[in-house]
Amino acid sequence: MATYSNPQYSAANYQTNRPRYRETLVDTILAYHKRDNPGAETNVAVDVATGTGIFARQLPAHFAKVMATDISGTMLESARASSASQAIEYVESAAEDLSFLGDSSVDVMTVATGAHWFDTERFAAEARRVLRPTGTLAIFGYTGFGHFVDYPQCDKIIKEFGLGDDRLGRFWDRGREVLVNGYREYHAIFTRDAWTHVTRNIYPNTIEGESAANVPAVVGSGPVVMDFQVTWRVLQDFLLTWSTLTLYHKEHPERENAALAVVREMMAAAGSADMDEQLNVQWEEILLMCRPPQSRN
């Protein structure tokens, strides 16, 4: 998304306050990669739309070579600074044009909370080109919404904040819808194009429109993607990283920061006055994995 290259957007804030991914997530992806796939190798991994490299830094322990791409040079500067001790090759590149990679050259490709910003059709075609026949594509992410177990009244407040037309909703581009809908659009593309072993895992079962959608999903009993424990203060810092805030306040510079306002609204609804209160949140997350079609025609 272009906002991430905007000089007003803070890559440092993103690096500090975005959620981390579970240490076991790479193991989950590798278990899928090797299951019923005797030719699966772990030579080359590519993390696409790496941002500040949050997930890419988990890969070098498992792969002989790790590359990570992003369209924003600013984000990559932060990624390199945070990965100085790790052997990760960062490349400024759009996800839909990975021309620096050869055909059938990648064993595992990951996209951590970024695939919704892509041209879905062009990215799927490019991933198909560069993955080995035994390769794995893992697209995963979090919607930024969830279930506040102790304060369920806050579920609606945060969703209206993010999606409401009178709040941030109209400032997102269409990609946000792809994520909020649990990457169902990607599932449809992979199924249509005969990708194999397509699996889509969600948690919890609160993804927008999921109950009415005719798209297979395995509802997990717990999170496999995110590791994000929050207080009201941490939640506020996370919301401040949302790219659309920049666009919202460009149009409404006179208004109080919307992230601060919504956290205050949620705390009032919860009857809480402690910014450092530990919250029990079941964050919405999606993990979609598949293997390329065996026919390259």
N, C-alpha and C positions, 0 to 999 in steps of 0.2 A: 504494500500500500504506500502511496506517495507520501503520506503524512510522516512516515518513519524517516524520510530523507529531509523533512522540513527542518531548517535550522532551529526553529522554536521547540522542536520535540527533543526531549532529553534521553539520549541513549543510556546515559549513566543511571538515570532513574529507572529505566526499563531493566537494566542489568541487576539493579539492587532489589527492586520490588516486585518483579514478576515471579509467579510460582515456580517451584522446582519440580522436576519429574522424579518419580520413584527410582531409586537405585536398581530395583528389580525389573524395571521396564525393559531394559536391554535384554535381560535374561528371558523375559516373556517373548520378545521379538525373535530372539535366537532359537528358542524352543520351537516356535512356529516355523522358522526358516529351515530347521533341520528335520522337522517331523515328516516322515514319509518322503524324504527328499535327499537320497544318499549322495547326490552330487553337489549338495550345497557347500559352498566355500565361504570363508570369512577373510578374504584378501582385501577387498575394497568396500568401504562404506562411504556414502555421500549423504550429508544432512542438508536438505534444501530449505531455503528461507530460514537460515540458522539464526537470524537476528544477532544477538550478542553472544551466540554460541552456547547457550545454557544447556541444551541437550547434547550438542556435539562433543562437549567435554567428557561425556560419559562413554564415548565410543572407542577411544584409542586403546583401552585395556582389552578390547575384544576383537580388534581388526588390525591387520598388518598396515593398512593405509587408510587414513581418514581425510576426506575433503568436505568442506562446508561452503555453501554458497548463500549469497544474499544480494538483492538488488540495490541495497543501501550501503554506500561506502562508509557512512557515518556509523552504522551499526557494526560493520566489520572492523572498524578501528577499535571499538569497544571490545569486540570478540577477541581480537588479537592481543589486546592488553590483558585480558582475563585468562588467556590460554598460553601465555609465554613459555610455560614449562612443558607444554604438550605438543606432540607432533601432529598438528592439524594444518592442512593447507586450505587457506581461505581464498575464495574466488568471487569477485564481484560479477554476478550473472543473474539474469532473469530465469525463473524456474522453467519457463517455456522454451528456453534456448540454452541447452547444456552442450553447445557445440565443442567445448573443450574436452568432452568425454567421447570416447569411441563407442561404436556399436557393441552391445553385449559385453560391457566392460565393468559393470558394477554388480556386486553381490547383494548388498542391502542398501536400499534408499529409504531415508526417513524424512518425514516432514512434521515438525513439532509446532502445532497451533499456527500454521501458516498456509495450508493448502486452500483455504477459503478465499484467499486473495488472488489466486491464479485464474487464468483462463483454463477452466477445467478440462476441456477437450484437448487443447494443445499440450497441457502438462501431461495428461494421460498418455498421449502419443509419444512424447519425449521420454517419459519414464519407460515405456515399452521398448523404445529403441535402445536405451543404454543399459537396461538390466540384462543380466545373463539369463538364459532359459531357466536356470535353477534359482534365479534371484528372488528377492522379496521386497515388496513395497509396503511400508508401514506409515500410514497417515493417522495422526492422533492429535488430540487437542482438548481444550476445555472451553466451555461457552462463556465463562465468567459469571454464570448464574448457578444457583444451587438451592438446596433445602436447608434452612436454618432449623435444626432439630428442636431446639429449645424455644425458638421464636419464629414459628411458621408464618406469622403475619409479615415477616420481613421478606419472604420469598417473592411476593407480588410487588413490593416496593422496589426491590433492586431490579426486577425485570422491567417494570414500567420506566425506571430511570434509564435503563439501557436501550429499550425498544420503543418507548412512547414517542409519538410524533411531536409532542410538545416538550420533549426532553432531548435525549441524544439520538433517538431513533432515525430521524430523517437525515442525519449527518453521516451515517455509515454508507459505504458503497454496497453493492449487491453481495459482495463476498461475505458480509456478516450473516446474511440469511443462510448461506451454505453451511456455515458453522453452527448457527443456532438450530438448524434442522438436522444436525447430527451427521453431516457428510453423506446424507442419503443420495445426493446427486452423484457423488463419486461411485457409490455402490451401483447405481443404475448404469453408469458408463462402463464399469468393469464387467458387470454381468452381460451387458449388450455385446461387448467386444471379446467375450470368451476368455477373460482372465480366469485363472483357476484358484480353487481353495479360497474364495472370497469370504472373509469372516468379518463381522462388524459387532463389536462389543460396546455396550453403553452402561453407564452407571451415573446416578440412579435412574429410575424409569420416569424422568420428568422432562426429557428432551421435547422441545416444542413440536407439536403435531404428531408425536410418535405413536400414540394410541390409534390414530386414524390412518397411519401410513401403512402401505402394503410392502414394506421393506424389511427383510429378516434382520433380526438383531438378537444377540445374546445379552440378557440383562444380568450383569454381574452382582455378586453378593457383597462386593466391596470395591474400592478403587484400585486400579492397576496402573493408571497414568500419573495422577497428581500426588504430590506430597506437599500439602499446603495447610498448615495450621495457622489460624488467624485470631487476632484480637480486633476490636473495632479500629484501633490505630493501624494495624497491618492491613486490614481491609481498605481503609481510606488510602493508604499509600499505594495499594494495588490499583484501585480505581483511578488514581492520578496518572497511571501509565497508559490508560485507554487512549488510543490514537485519536478517537473522535472528539475528545475534549478540546483539542487544539482548534478543530473546525467550529465546534459549538461556541467557544469563547471568542473566536474571531468575529462571529456574527453578533455575539452578545457580550462585548467587553465590559459592560457596566454591571453585569450580574456577578454574584458571589460564585466562587468556584463550585461547579455542580457536584463534584465528588464529595467535597466537604459538606455540602447541604444535604445530600442524600444519606450520608452516614449519620448526621444529626437527626434526620427524620426517622431512620431505622432505630436508633438508640431510644428515641422518644417512644416509638411504638413498642419497643421491648421493655420499656421502663428501666433502662440501664443508664447509669451515669459514669461508669468506669471505662475509659478508653482502652484499658489494658485487660478487660475481661476476656477470658478465653472462650471462643465460640465453637460450637459443634456444627460444622457445615458439611453437608454432603455435596461436593462440587460436581456439576454435570461434566462428564468426560466421554470421549469417544475414542476407540481404537479400531481402525480399519486396516486389515492386512490382506494381501493377495499376491499371487504369482503371475508373471506375464503369460499371455497366450503362447501355446507351444508352436503355433503356426505364425510366422512373421510376415505372411502375405497381407 
